[in-house]
Amino acid sequence: SLHDALPICTPVRPAQEGRRLDVALALAAGGEASGTARLELSGESGAAFLRLHAGAKPAEVDRVIRRVFAALLPAGATFSDLRWQSLEDGVPTVKLEVKVGIPALGAAGEGALPPLPLPSMVDLPSSGLLDGRTVPVVETPFVSRVTWRVTLPRDACRSEGQDVTVQNDLGLFRQTVAVQGRELTLERGSELRQRWIDPAAFPALKEISLAESRTNKRRLRVSCG
């Protein structure tokens, strides 16, 4: 995961902790896909990358960038032309970019595409870990945004029941999917607004965590006719 690849500390200003992933792919009829992926890290995540860059050899920085994207993209993805830049945004912010090749994202069959995998960007505790717990948990507040744009090999496609919205005082999880012509656009947003979460707020945390995990397990389905 992103937390495994970069040393993440508890943020001082949670509202400015952000991760944004933008993926743009063209899907061929045989199932292979190619395009670009961009990841913007702000706050402590951005600072962690800048510290790494300052103290590590270029080969190690390259390996870390590959690990970060490998944790966020489907298994088997290959990466080339790795680039990154520091942005002036009031808090430490970096943008990572790679060209992506995925050998088996999905294949057009008889009027349908197989599910498109969407690995999670979010590290929330499972509901089982909260059951029976009587002491607070400490989490890292964040704002996470994911956008996938996939150019499909066939026109006149539609998504099937993929929109999800769960929102409460603790945070939110939202996913919307739209298809226009051959372009499928998926947008996903997750937020956790509190660092110190008392047991009384566990139901709200479970609600967000379950929505995120169940959406990931359903994966993404579209039909083409």
Salt bridges, closest charged atoms under 4 A:
ASP22 OD2 - ARG20 NE 3.14
GLU44 OE2 - ARG51 NH2 2.59
GLU60 OE1 - ARG63 NH2 2.73
ASP62 OD1 - ARG66 NE 2.70
ASP81 OD2 - LYS99 NZ 3.28
GLU97 OE1 - ARG38 NE 3.42
GLU97 OE2 - ARG83 NH2 3.02
ASP123 OD2 - HIS3 NE2 3.06
ASP131 OD1 - LYS206 NZ 2.34
GLU191 OE2 - ARG145 NH2 2.76
GLU191 OE1 - ARG193 NE 3.45
